[in-house]
C-alpha cells in the first residue's frame, strides 16, 4: 500500500493539533488526569456548587441527564429537591459519564475546573512529547499558525499547555477549539474551524492519532496526518501519511 505524501509546506498556513496521543501521551490522560478528576470530584462540587460557572455546569448536567434514555444501563436517578441532593445527583451522573468515557461537553467543562486547582497547586503538570516545544518554535518561525482541537474543554487545554513539562507553551498557540465547535467526527466541525482560522481548509493540516477524526477533517478538505506515538492505540490501515514525531513535519 502506498501511503499519502506529506502536505506541501508552501500551501499550509495553519497546523491543527489533537492532544491525546498527538502532543501528549495517552497514559497521562487516562492514568493521571482522569483519576485526578475522579478523586477530587465530590469535594470540588460540595465546596464550589455555588460558583457561577459550576452552577452552569450543574444545570447543563441536569439537562443532559434528562435527555438520557430511561433504559440506559446503570443510569443513576436525578434528584434536586435540595442543593445537597443536586450535588449528590451530579456526582453520581458525572461518574456514570466518566465510566463510559463519554465525550460530554459539560463533563469536560467540569473536569477542566477540577484540573485547574491541580495545575495551580503544582500537583499536575501537563505532559507533552519532547519534540512538541521545538516544533512549536520552528512552526512559529515559519509563520504558521498553531491551533488545538480536543474533546477536552478550552480551559483544560490552556492549563495543560500553560503548565507543561516544557514550560508555558501557550504563547505559541493562537486558538483553542473544543466540542462547542462540534463533534470531532463531524466534517462541519472542521469547516467551522477553518472559518475561525480565516484559512481555506486546504491550507490547514490536522494531526491526530484517530483515523475517524482524520477522515472527517479530510472530508472538509483539510490535509491530514496520522500521528503514531509510543502507546498509541492501533492506528488501523487507512492510507494516511504517518509521522511518529513532529520533527518530521516542516523541518
Secondary structure, DSSP 4 states (H G I P E B T S, - for coil): -PPPPPPPTTT--EEEE--BTTTB-HHHIIIIIHHHHHHHHHHHHHHHTTSHHHHHHHHHHHHHHHTS-TT-TTPPP---SSHHHHHHHHHHHHHHHHHTT---HHHHHHHHHHHHHHHHHTS--B---THHHHHHHHHHHTT-EEEEE-SS-HHHHHHHHHTBTTB--GGG--EEE-GGG--TT-HHHHHHHHHHHTS-GGGEEEEES-HHHHHHHHHTT-EEEEE--TTPPP--S----EESSGGGS--
